[in-house]
Amino acid sequence: MLKQSLAIILFCFATFCMAQNPVSKKSDSVKIARDSIKKAEFLKNLGNGFLPTNFFDLDLRYLIKFNQYEGFRTGLGGTTNKSFSDRYRVNGYLVYGFKDTRFKYSIGGGFRVNEATNTWINLSYTDDLKETGSSTFLTDKRFFTFFEPRLLNIDLFHRHITKSIGVQHKISNHLLSETQFSASKINPTYNYNFVLDNESFNTFDLSTAKFSLQWSPFSKFELKEDQIVVTRDGYPKFTLQFTQGFKSVFGSDFNFSKLDFRTIQQFTHRNDSKTNITLVAGIAGGETPLTHLYHAYPNNITKETILQRFSVAGLNSFETMYFNEFFSDKFSTLQLKHFFRPFKITERFKPQLVLISRYALGDMKSINRHQGITFNRLNHLYSESGFEINRLLLGFGLSFAYRYGAYHLPNFEDNIAFKFTFNISL
């Protein structure tokens, strides 16, 4: 009887263990899946330039940078995440430039008023520098790179103290909008005077309203974990932005308007190669100071020899165009890039050849308004072509570009840009 009882107990115990084994495996698989999701989410945040913590995501863009005016620029910044709140957010940064010995900062926040349309109202106060002649779209997605190639050589900045309030609103999955009202105090860090009606301004106040639309008609979206995510990045994409400056509103000095447009097309070929076409255009009218006009994304420093100009190639910049060489009140650029299928030398060594051609055209109507700084008009077609060989070693590659056409320079070497590239993906 005792033996039978022991046998039954052992049988039940064995059966129990066998029954629990699949559950254990299932539990392990669930844990592995969760860890995998967490790792993927962490890498996604890191790829977007954030180091996530419990309630606050550190913004890696502010850790360290370098430019010709500030020298090394370092600091901390970040934003609250969904663990803090999915209805409210607070963001900001504090940085210090070692060459100009000044702190710069921004503090802001927002609150969501509609979850279905992802409508947010945002407020911010910023005291920082901005590159003169640069133009950005409100609806652009956040872009992060471990270092910004063009930034290394930029020396023409203006200081701005800006108070802004904005509304971002998703009209549909394919159409995003953002509106912003701002008041700024502008102080160029270089010798510049804007002459208007026999009055000269070396500092000025601006009050502006911006409205931006981004249309992605061919992208595909799905609902995953209560969030709309992009499952296919479709092309072409279109972005349009209108800016209006109001004179005498909050002490603003000038009345002007700007219209900016960009379209991006990408063709993916059967042999795993692809072709990118980017068209950008802008026009400014009225009393627009140089700070809010256009350069054409130059990325070449003014030095004598090719090796002295050896630096980092940008992603969408003109590598042979010198900094501050051209400014325009209307301009357009066309960039063509063809990415060949990577050459599989080994499993780890897969360099990629990219052929590039870039063109720019612009003009400046009232060039005499801008005093104290010398630049040229871009009223003829600017042309450059070249190639990149990327991912030769640890993400580094080489870039070559040649300047030709209407703005070909007499000295042959001055038309050549030889640089390195840096491409890395997480």
KEBANU-700203 format. One record per residue (C-alpha): x, y, z; residue in one letter. Coordinates in steps of 0.25 Angstrom, whole numbers, plus 5000, padded with zeros to 4 digits. Each point is the difference from the previous one (the first is absolute). Layout:
N
XYZA ...
This chain:
426
500050005000M 501150095004L 500749974987K 498850034992Q 499850135007S 501450044997L 499949964985A 498750084999I 500750125007I 501249994991L 499149994987F 499250125005C 501350085002F 500549964987A 498750034993T 500050145007F 501450034996C 499849964985M 498750085000A 500850125006Q 501149994990N 499350064988P 499450115009V 501550035004S 500450004985K 498850094997K 500450095011S 501450014996D 499650034985S 499150115005V 501250065008K 500949994988I 499050064992A 499850125010R 501550015001D 500150014985S 498950114999I 500750085011K 501349994992K 499450044987A 499350115007E 501350055007F 500849994986L 498850084994K 500150115010N 501550004999L 500050014985G 499150125002N 501050065009G 499349975013F 500649925012L 498749965008P 499950005015T 498849975009N 499350144997F 500950084992F 500749974987D 501450074999L 500250074987D 501449964994L 500050114990R 500450105011Y 501249925006L 501150054991I 500150084987K 501050084993F 499950134991N 500950114996Q 499350115009Y 499849925013E 501149904999G 499649885008F 498650015005R 499549915011T 498949985009G 498749925004L 498649994995G 498849914999G 498549985001T 499049935009T 499549874994N 498749925001K 500349955013S 500050145006F 498750034992S 499449974987D 499250135000R 501150105005Y 501450024997R 501250095004V 501350024992N 501250085000G 501550015000Y 501250085005L 501350014992V 501350085001Y 500950044989G 501550015004F 500450094989K 498950115002D 499949975015T 498550015000R 498949915005F 498849974991K 498749945004Y 498649964997S 498849965009I 498749964995G 498849905001G 498749964994G 498749945003F 499149914991R 498650044997V 499649894991N 500549865000E 499449954987A 500650124992T 501350005008N 499750155002T 501050075010W 500250145004I 501450045003N 500750125006L 501550035001S 501050115004Y 501449994993T 501350085001D 500949934990D 500750024987L 499549974986K 500849994987E 499750124991T 499349964987G 499549875005S 498649954998S 499349895007T 498649944999F 499149995012L 499449874996T 501449934998D 500249885008K 501150005011R 501349974993F 501249955008F 501549974996T 501149975009F 500750134995F 499550104990E 501050024988P 499650144996R 500050055014L 501549985002L 500350124990N 498950095002I 500450145005D 498850094996L 499050005012F 499050105005H 499549995015R 498550005002H 499150015012I 498749934996T 498749985007K 499149914992S 498649935001I 499649904990G 499049894996V 500349874994Q 498949924994H 499849884992K 499050024989I 500149864995S 501149895001N 500550064987H 499950145003L 500650075012L 499950155003S 500750095010E 499850155003T 500950095008Q 499950145005F 501350065005S 500750135004A 501550014999S 501150105003K 501149984990I 501550045002N 501049964989P 501349955005T 500750064988Y 500250144994N 498650024993Y 499050124998N 498749994993F 499750134993V 498650034998L 499450144996D 501350075004N 499949935014E 501149905004S 499749885009F 501149925006N 499049935010T 498549994998F 498749945005D 499249904992L 498649955002S 499649884991T 498949904997A 500449874993K 499149894994F 500649874996S 499449884993L 500649864997Q 499349914990W 500449864999S 498949944990P 500749874998F 500549955014S 499349895006K 499550005015F 499549895010E 499550005014L 501049935009K 499850005015E 499050125000D 501050084991Q 500050044986I 501449964994V 500550014986V 500249864993T 500450054987R 500750134997D 499450044987G 500550114990Y 499950104995P 499850095012K 499750155000F 500250115011T 499550144999L 500250125010Q 499550145000F 500650115009T 499550145002Q 500750105008G 499150115006F 500650145002K 499650085013S 499449875006V 500749985014F 501050114995G 500449934987S 500850084990D 499749934987F 498949954991N 500449894991F 499549864995S 500749874996K 499549884993L 500849875001D 499849874992F 500749865000R 499749874993T 500849875002I 499849884990Q 500749875001Q 500149884990F 500449865005T 500549914989H 500049854999R 501549995002N 499950065014D 500550144995S 499250125002K 499950144995T 499650135008N 499550134994I 499950125009T 499450144995L 500050115010V 499650154997A 499750125007G 499650154998I 500050125009A 499350134998G 499950135007G 501050055011E 500849875002T 501350015008P 501249914996L 499849925012T 498649954994H 500549994986L 500649874993Y 501349944998H 500149884992A 500649905010Y 501550034998P 501049915006N 501450044996N 501050085008I 500850124994T 501449945000K 501149994989E 500249854998T 499249884998I 500549935013L 499950135008Q 498549994996R 499949855004F 498849995009S 498749935002V 499049994988A 498650035003G 498749924997L 499350114991N 501150114999S 500850064988F 501449955003E 500750094990T 499250135004M 500750095010Y 499450045013F 499350144999N 500350004985E 498650024995F 498750055006F 498650014993S 498650055003D 499549904990K 500749874997F 499849854996S 500949885001T 500049864994L 500749885005Q 500249874993L 500649885007K 500149864995H 500449895011F 500549884994F 499849865006R 501149995011P 501249924995F 500149875009K 501549985002I 499849935013T 498949985010E 500550135007R 500650084989F 498950054991K 500450134994P 499050084992Q 500150094987L 499150124999V 500050094988L 499650155003I 499650124992S 499550135006R 499550134993Y 499650135006A 499450134994L 499650135008G 500050155000D 500050125009M 499150124996K 500550115010S 501449965003I 500450145004N 499149995013R 501049905006H 501250085005Q 501349955007G 500149864994I 500449974986T 499449894992F 499649964985N 498749984993R 499649864995L 499350054988N 500749904991H 499949845001L 501049955010Y 500449864997S 500849895007E 500249854998S 500749895007G 500049875008F 500149945014E 500549865004I 499449985013N 500249905012R 501549974996L 500449995015L 499250015013L 498950084993G 501050104993F 500150024985G 500550104990L 499450114991S 500450074988F 499350124993A 500350094988Y 499550144997R 499750034986Y 499150094991G 499750155002A 500750005014Y 501349924996H 501250075007L 501250044992P 500949925010N 499849854997F 500249965014E 499050095005D 498949934993N 500349865007I 499549965013A 500649875006F 499449965014K 499649885008F 498649955003T 499449945013F 498949904999N 499549915012I 498749945003S 499549935013L 
